Amino acid sequence: MGQQPFETILEAHHAEIYRYLLRVTARASESDDLAQETFLRAYKAYRALAPDANVRAWLFTIATNLARNHFRAERRRRNAHAAVRATRAETDGTGPEGETLFKETRAHLDRAVARLPLKQRLAFVLRKVHDLDYDAIARNLDCSAESARAHVFHALKKIRQELQAFAPPRMELQQ
């Protein structure tokens, strides 16, 4: 058998899959659980995987499907997460003005990504954060490469619109 031991796959891809799920769920505990479930399912199906298969894309597909199921089961999570994020943004402003401005902008960007429809959010994170090609994204989202490209395009368009509407206060230099 030409397949590498599963432990090497776990070591090579666990951190990236965890980061992907963390970006999709925005909760460390949930991404931890989903990453563990991803590798548990991958371990069970690994022997049936073709030796020349793209293991990385396969793992992203498993993780994506688990994330979808997770969101279907707990649709209210997005609202609760937005409330937690808004509270955290209010209490983070203890540093210098530049750091505060950065945190406000970053929080606004994170909220914009979190408000995207699930397929657009998944496609955006897979493309712009994990640098997967559109064919791999299409396999993950069970759509065509053109649809994957469209999901990323529309996600970027919505994020740009939200960021343009968000005009952070300009810092004035004190003399």
C-alpha positions in Angstrom: 0.0 0.0 0.0 1.4 3.4 -1.0 -0.4 5.4 1.6 1.5 7.2 4.3 0.7 6.5 7.9 -2.3 8.4 9.2 -0.3 9.9 12.1 1.8 11.8 9.5 -1.3 13.2 7.9 -2.6 14.2 11.3 0.6 16.0 12.2 0.8 17.7 8.8 -2.8 19.0 8.5 -4.3 19.2 12.0 -3.2 22.9 12.7 -4.5 24.1 9.3 -7.8 22.3 9.6 -8.2 23.7 13.1 -7.5 27.2 12.0 -10.0 26.8 9.1 -12.7 25.7 11.5 -11.8 28.4 14.0 -12.3 31.0 11.2 -15.6 29.4 10.2 -17.0 29.0 13.7 -15.1 31.8 15.5 -15.1 29.7 18.7 -12.1 27.7 19.8 -14.0 25.0 21.7 -16.3 24.3 18.7 -13.4 24.3 16.2 -11.5 21.9 18.5 -14.5 19.6 18.6 -15.0 19.8 14.8 -11.3 19.3 14.1 -11.3 16.2 16.3 -14.4 14.9 14.6 -12.9 15.7 11.2 -9.8 13.5 11.9 -11.9 10.8 13.5 -14.0 10.5 10.4 -10.9 10.7 8.2 -9.2 8.0 10.2 -12.3 5.7 9.7 -12.4 6.3 5.9 -8.6 6.6 5.3 -8.1 3.1 4.0 -10.7 3.6 1.3 -9.1 6.8 0.1 -7.4 6.5 -3.3 -3.6 6.5 -3.0 -3.3 9.5 -5.4 -6.0 11.5 -3.7 -5.5 15.1 -2.5 -5.5 14.4 1.2 -5.5 18.1 2.1 -8.6 18.8 0.0 -10.3 15.7 1.3 -9.8 16.8 4.9 -11.1 20.3 4.0 -14.2 18.6 2.5 -14.8 16.6 5.7 -14.3 19.7 7.8 -16.6 21.7 5.6 -19.4 19.1 5.8 -19.1 18.9 9.6 -19.3 22.7 9.8 -22.4 22.8 7.6 -24.0 20.2 9.8 -23.0 22.1 12.9 -24.6 25.3 11.6 -27.8 23.5 10.6 -28.1 22.1 14.1 -27.4 25.4 15.8 -28.6 28.3 13.7 -28.9 30.6 16.7 -25.2 30.5 17.3 -24.5 33.4 14.9 -26.7 35.8 16.9 -25.1 34.7 20.2 -21.6 35.0 18.7 -22.4 38.5 17.4 -23.5 39.5 20.9 -20.3 38.1 22.5 -18.1 39.8 19.8 -19.9 43.2 20.4 -19.3 42.9 24.1 -15.7 42.0 23.7 -15.1 44.9 21.3 -16.4 47.3 23.9 -14.0 46.1 26.6 -10.9 45.8 24.4 -10.2 49.6 24.0 -7.6 49.9 26.8 -4.5 50.4 24.6 -3.2 53.4 22.6 -5.5 54.9 20.0 -3.9 53.2 17.0 -4.3 49.8 18.6 -7.9 50.6 19.5 -8.6 51.7 15.9 -7.0 48.5 14.6 -9.1 46.4 16.9 -12.3 48.2 15.9 -11.6 47.8 12.3 -10.6 44.1 12.7 -13.8 43.5 14.7 -15.9 45.2 12.0 -14.2 43.0 9.4 -14.8 39.8 11.5 -18.5 40.8 11.8 -18.7 41.4 8.1 -17.3 37.9 7.4 -19.6 36.4 10.1 -22.7 38.0 8.5 -22.0 36.4 5.1 -24.2 33.5 4.0 -22.6 30.2 5.0 -21.5 29.2 1.5 -19.9 32.6 0.8 -18.2 32.6 4.2 -16.8 29.1 3.6 -15.7 29.9 0.1 -14.1 33.2 1.2 -12.1 31.5 4.0 -11.0 28.6 1.9 -9.8 30.9 -0.9 -8.5 34.0 0.9 -7.2 32.5 4.1 -6.3 28.9 3.1 -5.4 29.7 -0.5 -7.3 26.7 -2.0 -8.0 26.8 -5.7 -11.5 27.1 -7.0 -11.7 23.4 -8.0 -10.9 22.3 -4.4 -13.4 24.9 -3.1 -16.0 23.5 -5.5 -15.4 20.0 -4.2 -15.7 21.2 -0.6 -18.9 23.1 -1.2 -20.4 20.5 -3.6 -20.8 23.0 -6.5 -19.0 23.9 -9.7 -15.8 25.9 -9.8 -17.7 28.7 -11.4 -20.1 28.8 -8.5 -17.2 28.7 -6.0 -15.7 31.7 -7.8 -19.0 33.5 -7.7 -19.3 32.8 -3.9 -15.9 34.3 -3.3 -16.7 37.3 -5.6 -20.0 38.0 -3.8 -18.4 37.6 -0.4 -15.6 40.1 -1.3 -18.2 42.5 -2.7 -20.3 42.4 0.5 -17.2 42.8 2.7 -16.0 45.8 0.7 -19.4 47.4 0.9 -19.5 47.0 4.7 -15.9 48.2 5.1 -16.7 51.3 3.0 -19.7 52.0 5.2 -17.5 51.7 8.2 -15.5 54.9 8.5 -13.2 54.6 11.5 -12.6 57.9 13.2 -9.3 59.5 12.1 -6.7 60.0 14.7 -5.5 63.5 15.1 -1.9 64.3 16.0 -1.5 66.2 19.1 1.0 69.1 19.0 
